[in-house]
Amino acid sequence: MSRLLKRTIIMCTVGFIMGMAVGVILLLTGCFDYFPEEILADKIPKCMIVSGFMGVAGMGGTVLYEIENWSIMRATVTHFVIVIVAFLTMAYVEEWYRFGDMKDAVLTFILYVIVFFFIWLIMYLIAKKNVKEMNEALKALRPKDEEKQE
């Protein structure tokens, strides 16, 4: 089994568990208080499963950034499309808004783009910092290697 496939399986599993956890947190914090209790009780398992699959799309999709011959733009666009499709599917299944209402759909899309951008930016800055630290560590090793060769 390839390293990338193993990594995908691990990230999807972690994403499913984290997604379910987020779903439970949303339920426990009252994000779904607008539903009557008898309906809410029926929504708990569905919410956990749907949230889990949202986590699969988000976390599993991060493996796209590890495909060496893909540009960061290609990986970002592909990841964005996967996650927005998952999110819109989740919103539909969970009945968060009416799909016939363009205002709700556009507002949801705009908010999603903003959240995706900020998460992407944070991850990009972390990766950039890690690359800088690795380059500095390599530079620190070079003089030692040159001294050993003399």
C-alpha positions in Angstrom: 0.0 0.0 0.0 1.4 3.4 -1.0 2.3 6.0 1.6 -0.2 8.4 0.2 -3.0 5.8 0.4 -2.1 5.0 4.0 -2.0 8.7 4.8 -5.5 9.2 3.1 -7.0 6.4 5.2 -5.5 7.8 8.4 -6.7 11.4 7.6 -10.2 10.2 6.6 -10.5 8.2 9.8 -9.3 11.1 12.0 -11.6 13.5 10.0 -14.6 11.3 10.6 -14.0 11.1 14.3 -13.3 14.9 14.6 -16.4 15.6 12.4 -18.6 13.5 14.7 -17.1 15.3 17.7 -17.9 18.7 16.2 -21.4 17.5 15.5 -21.9 16.5 19.1 -20.4 19.8 20.3 -22.9 21.7 18.1 -25.7 19.6 19.5 -24.6 20.1 23.1 -24.1 23.8 22.7 -27.6 24.4 21.5 -26.9 25.2 17.9 -30.0 23.2 17.0 -32.3 24.7 19.6 -34.7 25.8 16.9 -35.9 22.2 16.5 -38.5 20.7 18.9 -37.0 18.1 21.3 -38.8 15.2 19.6 -37.3 16.1 16.2 -33.9 16.9 17.7 -33.6 13.4 19.2 -34.1 12.0 15.7 -31.5 14.3 14.3 -28.6 13.3 16.7 -27.5 10.2 14.9 -27.9 11.7 11.4 -26.0 14.9 12.5 -23.1 12.8 13.9 -22.8 10.8 10.7 -23.2 13.7 8.4 -20.7 15.7 10.4 -18.3 12.8 10.3 -18.5 12.7 6.5 -17.8 16.4 6.4 -14.7 15.7 8.5 -13.7 13.0 6.0 -13.9 15.5 3.1 -12.0 18.2 5.0 -9.3 16.1 6.6 -9.0 13.5 3.8 -8.8 16.2 1.3 -5.7 17.6 2.9 -3.7 14.7 1.4 -4.1 16.4 -2.0 -1.4 18.9 -0.8 1.0 16.0 -0.5 0.8 15.0 -4.2 4.3 16.1 -5.3 3.5 16.9 -9.0 0.5 19.1 -8.1 0.8 22.8 -7.7 -0.6 24.4 -4.5 -3.2 26.1 -6.7 -4.4 22.8 -8.1 -4.5 21.1 -4.7 -6.3 24.1 -3.2 -9.0 24.3 -5.9 -9.6 20.6 -5.8 -9.8 20.5 -2.0 -12.1 23.5 -2.1 -14.5 21.8 -4.6 -14.5 18.5 -2.6 -15.3 20.3 0.7 -17.9 22.8 -0.7 -19.8 19.9 -2.3 -19.6 18.0 1.0 -20.7 21.1 2.9 -23.6 21.8 0.6 -24.7 18.2 0.8 -24.5 18.3 4.6 -26.5 21.5 4.7 -29.1 19.9 2.5 -29.3 16.7 4.5 -29.4 18.6 7.8 -32.0 21.1 6.3 -30.0 24.2 7.4 -31.6 26.3 4.6 -33.9 26.1 1.7 -32.1 25.5 -1.5 -34.7 27.4 -3.5 -33.7 30.6 -1.7 -30.8 32.1 -3.6 -30.1 34.6 -0.8 -29.4 31.8 1.7 -27.3 29.9 -0.8 -25.2 32.9 -1.8 -24.7 33.9 1.9 -23.7 30.4 2.8 -21.3 30.2 -0.1 -19.7 33.5 0.8 -19.3 32.6 4.5 -17.9 29.2 3.5 -15.3 30.9 1.2 -14.2 33.2 4.0 -13.8 30.4 6.5 -12.0 28.2 4.0 -9.6 31.1 3.1 -8.7 31.7 6.7 -8.1 28.1 7.5 -6.1 27.7 4.3 -4.1 30.9 5.2 -3.3 29.6 8.6 -2.2 26.2 7.3 -0.1 27.9 4.5 1.7 30.2 7.1 2.4 27.2 9.3 3.9 25.2 6.3 5.9 28.2 5.2 7.3 28.6 8.8 8.2 24.9 8.8 10.0 25.1 5.5 12.0 28.1 6.7 13.0 26.2 9.8 14.1 23.2 7.8 16.1 25.4 5.4 17.8 27.1 8.4 18.6 23.6 9.9 20.1 22.5 6.6 22.2 25.7 6.4 23.5 25.0 9.9 24.6 21.5 8.8 26.5 22.6 5.7 29.5 24.2 7.4 29.9 21.0 9.5 29.8 18.9 6.3 32.4 21.1 4.6 34.7 20.8 7.6 34.4 17.0 7.6 35.4 16.9 3.9 38.6 18.9 4.4 
